Structures are given as structure tokens and as C-alpha cells.
Amino acid sequence: MARPIVATMLGLTLDVAVADGQGPEPPLVVRKVRVESVGDGRRVMITLNRAPDGGRGSRLDNPLRLEIDIDGPPAEAGQEPFPVMDEVVSGVRARAREGGPSIVLRPQTENVCC
């Protein structure tokens, strides 16, 4: 039976289901990404299929965006957009990378970010 785990890191909330069984861990997959307004800021909720091995966030320029790399067995290559209706974040997409998924958030303007 799976039990939910919620972990918070760098203002990022990861919500995952962890299986109680043994065996090789499945590839880490991003199932859902939500952006919520919290006071003057934003909370990014990322739902994964299992607990990650780690993660980190970084600011990227030209164009300005926030990248969140989550560590774990990589899934197949590909990109998936997640719909967002937000005044600050204009777009969210997840892509596969060698060390696990990467989530990229794009701000509405260059004046709002990180």
C-alpha cells in the first residue's frame, strides 16, 4: 500500500507516493505541477510518482526562468507542459535529463523572478 510523503525544500513542496515493496525503483516521473499564490509570493507544488533522491533550484537567464532539478532514476526523454493560470508564472514544463526530471518555470515579465 502506498503512503503519501510531503517534503519542503527551497519553498518547493514535493508530494509523492512511496510503495512499501522492495525491488528496483521506477524512473522518477513528474505527474503534476501547480503554482499557488501565497502572500506576495508563489508556492510550486510538484507531484512525483515516488520519493526523489534530492533536488536543487537555480535561476537561468536569457530568457529569465527558474529551473528545479530533481534527482532520481531518469525517465524516457521528452518534454511535458503543465497548464498554469497565474499572474506571475506564465508557463511550466518538465523535461527529462540524465539525473532525473527538470522543471522549468517561466515568469510573466523580466521584472518578476527568483
C-alpha positions in Angstrom: 0.0 0.0 0.0 1.4 3.4 -0.9 1.5 6.2 1.7 1.9 10.0 0.8 5.1 11.9 1.8 5.3 15.7 1.7 8.7 17.3 1.8 9.5 21.0 1.6 12.8 22.4 0.2 13.6 25.8 -1.0 10.0 26.9 -0.9 9.1 23.9 -3.1 6.7 21.2 -2.0 7.1 17.7 -3.3 4.1 15.4 -2.9 4.9 11.7 -3.7 3.5 8.3 -3.1 6.0 5.7 -1.8 5.4 2.0 -2.3 6.2 -0.3 0.7 7.6 -3.1 -1.6 11.2 -3.9 -2.4 12.8 -4.0 -5.8 14.3 -1.7 -8.3 12.9 1.8 -8.1 10.9 3.1 -11.1 12.1 6.1 -13.1 11.2 9.4 -11.4 8.2 11.0 -13.2 6.6 14.4 -12.7 2.8 13.8 -12.6 1.5 17.3 -11.9 2.8 20.8 -11.2 0.7 23.5 -9.6 1.5 27.2 -8.8 -0.3 28.7 -5.8 -0.4 32.3 -4.6 1.0 32.6 -1.0 1.0 36.2 0.3 3.2 38.2 -2.1 5.0 35.0 -3.4 4.3 31.7 -5.1 4.4 28.1 -3.9 5.2 25.5 -6.5 3.6 22.0 -5.9 5.2 19.2 -7.8 3.6 15.7 -7.6 6.0 12.8 -8.3 5.4 9.1 -8.7 8.0 8.3 -5.9 10.3 10.0 -3.4 13.3 11.8 -5.1 16.9 11.3 -4.2 17.5 15.1 -3.9 16.9 18.3 -5.7 18.0 21.9 -6.2 16.8 25.1 -7.8 18.7 27.7 -9.9 17.9 30.9 -11.8 18.6 30.9 -15.6 18.9 34.0 -17.8 18.2 34.8 -21.4 15.3 34.3 -21.1 14.7 34.5 -17.4 13.4 31.4 -15.7 13.7 29.2 -12.7 14.9 25.6 -13.1 14.3 22.9 -10.5 16.3 19.7 -10.9 15.0 16.7 -9.1 17.4 13.7 -8.6 16.4 10.1 -9.3 16.5 7.4 -11.9 15.7 9.2 -15.2 12.6 8.6 -17.2 12.5 8.4 -21.0 13.4 11.6 -22.8 10.6 14.1 -23.6 9.0 17.3 -22.5 5.6 18.0 -21.0 4.0 21.3 -20.5 1.7 21.9 -17.4 -1.1 24.4 -17.7 -0.8 27.4 -15.4 -3.2 30.2 -14.7 -1.1 32.7 -12.7 -0.3 36.4 -12.7 3.5 35.8 -12.0 4.3 32.4 -13.7 3.4 32.2 -17.4 4.5 28.7 -18.1 5.7 25.4 -16.6 7.3 22.5 -18.3 9.0 19.3 -17.3 11.8 17.6 -19.3 13.9 14.5 -18.8 17.6 14.9 -18.0 20.3 12.4 -17.3 20.0 12.7 -13.4 16.2 12.9 -13.2 13.4 15.4 -14.2 13.9 19.1 -14.6 11.0 21.5 -14.1 11.3 25.0 -15.7 9.1 27.9 -14.6 8.9 31.0 -16.8 7.8 34.3 -15.3 5.3 36.7 -16.9 7.8 39.5 -17.1 11.6 40.0 -16.7 10.8 42.1 -13.6 9.4 39.2 -11.6 11.6 36.3 -10.6 13.9 34.5 -8.2 
